[in-house]
Amino acid sequence: MRKMIIGLSLLILTFVGSQAQQQQSQQVHQQYLVPNRRIDYSGFLTNAVQVGKLRQERRVSEQDFIEMGKEVDTIVFDARSDSKYQMLHIKGAKHLSLPDITEAELAKVIPTKTTRVLIYCNNNFENEPAAFPSKAVRASLNLYTFNTLYSYGYTNVYELGPLIDITKSKLEFEGTKLAH
């Protein structure tokens, strides 16, 4: 009888401990389900759909990119890392690394939200893997940059469309890589 009571007691303690662990696990899980007012994934997806439509109209050829870049109130914008930008970038491009983009930082680089902004990224260029390493096609920096600028209210954005052999490009480049 005593063994049976001890066995039953252990069974009850195991069950109660298991219930406590489940409750604690659920509480921890619930903590991650609480909305974070600084993250809006559904808004991101909504913008991505709108940007996707806009991008179809705003992808431009190399020649159009060059001509548009010469016009007043137009800037060329590079959101690659600081080191890649310093190594090689389109001549005259303004720079702000994607992780550093905030409303205040963008305002320092882009004069107004109506300023025409021309963007490019690693995946626009081949034959220069050090300065323009290729990204996965679904992770191309142009996609993030366009969506990010749009999210901050910059809707006059155009994107360099083609893949260009950098050794044959008509664009002018500058950076430390050219000094060698």
Secondary structure by P-SEA (a helix, b strand, c coil): caaaaaaaaaaaaaaaaaaaaaaaaaaaaaaaacccccccaaaaaaaaaaaaaaaaaccccaaaaaaaaacccbbbbbcccaaaaaaccccbbbbbccccccaaaaaacccccccbbbbbccccccccccccccccccccaaaaaaaaaaaacccccccccccccccccccccccccccc
